[in-house]
């Protein structure tokens, strides 16, 4: 396997709903880890430890950290979900620009390609 599932998480690493649940059940995301790679999943926090939505300026550094990781691992393909656009409540136009300089090995959501 060389595909990594990229999902929105919370800093407590409670992967109980949405794409985070899929990451835990299907991609080996580890409960209790809310940032970075575990198994074949990569968590980008969009919520805090108490599962409150993070402000965009707090999400952006986590996105930048992910992009560095993706750039350093050209052998992997990153399947990026619409992080922040579900349970966190943001819209595509708010999150997509953070991924504008994503490396070629990132498969971004179709909705973000139109932004």
C-alpha positions in Angstrom: 0.0 0.0 0.0 1.3 3.5 -0.8 -1.9 5.6 -0.3 -2.3 7.7 2.9 -5.8 8.9 3.9 -5.7 12.5 5.1 -8.5 13.5 7.4 -9.7 16.2 9.7 -9.2 15.3 13.4 -9.4 16.7 16.9 -6.4 17.2 19.1 -7.6 14.5 21.5 -7.5 11.9 18.7 -11.1 10.8 19.2 -11.8 9.4 15.8 -15.5 8.7 16.3 -17.4 10.3 13.3 -17.1 11.2 9.7 -13.8 10.8 7.8 -12.0 10.4 11.1 -14.0 7.3 11.9 -13.2 5.9 8.5 -9.5 6.7 9.1 -9.6 4.7 12.3 -11.6 1.7 11.0 -10.1 1.4 7.5 -6.8 3.2 7.4 -5.3 2.3 10.9 -5.5 5.8 12.4 -4.6 5.4 16.1 -7.0 6.6 18.7 -5.4 9.2 21.0 -3.3 10.6 18.2 -4.8 13.8 16.7 -1.9 15.1 14.7 0.2 13.5 11.9 0.6 10.0 10.6 -0.4 6.7 12.1 -1.0 3.6 10.1 -2.1 4.6 6.6 -3.7 7.8 7.8 -2.6 11.4 8.4 -4.6 13.6 10.9 -4.9 17.3 10.4 -6.6 18.9 13.5 -9.7 21.0 12.8 -11.0 20.7 16.4 -9.4 21.1 19.8 -9.1 18.6 22.7 -12.7 19.4 23.7 -13.9 18.9 20.1 -14.5 22.6 19.5 -13.7 23.9 16.1 -10.3 25.5 15.8 -10.0 28.9 14.1 -8.6 28.9 10.6 -5.3 30.5 11.8 -4.8 27.5 14.1 -5.5 24.9 11.4 -3.2 26.5 8.8 0.1 25.5 10.6 -1.1 21.9 10.7 -1.8 22.0 7.0 1.7 23.4 6.3 3.2 20.6 8.4 1.3 18.1 6.4 2.4 19.6 3.1 6.1 19.4 4.2 5.5 15.7 5.1 3.9 15.0 1.7 6.8 16.8 -0.1 9.3 14.7 1.9 7.5 11.5 0.9 7.1 11.6 -2.9 6.8 7.8 -2.9 3.4 8.1 -1.2 0.0 9.2 -2.6 -2.1 11.3 -0.2 -5.8 11.1 -0.6 -6.9 14.4 1.0 -10.5 14.6 2.3 -12.5 17.8 2.6 -10.9 18.5 6.0 -12.8 21.1 8.1 -15.7 21.1 5.7 -17.9 18.6 7.6 -18.2 18.5 11.4 -15.9 21.5 11.8 -18.3 23.7 9.8 -16.0 25.4 7.4 -16.8 25.8 3.7 -14.5 24.7 0.8 -13.6 28.3 0.0 -12.1 28.7 3.5 -10.0 25.5 3.5 -9.0 24.9 -0.1 -6.6 27.9 -0.3 -4.5 26.4 2.4 -3.8 23.5 0.0 -3.1 25.7 -3.1 0.6 24.7 -3.1 0.0 21.0 -2.4 2.6 18.8 -4.0 1.7 16.5 -7.0 1.3 13.5 -4.8 -1.7 15.0 -3.1 -5.1 14.0 -4.5 -7.3 16.9 -3.5 -11.1 16.9 -3.4 -12.8 17.9 -6.6 -14.6 20.8 -4.8 -11.2 22.3 -4.0 -10.0 22.1 -7.6 -12.8 24.6 -8.5 -11.7 27.2 -5.9 
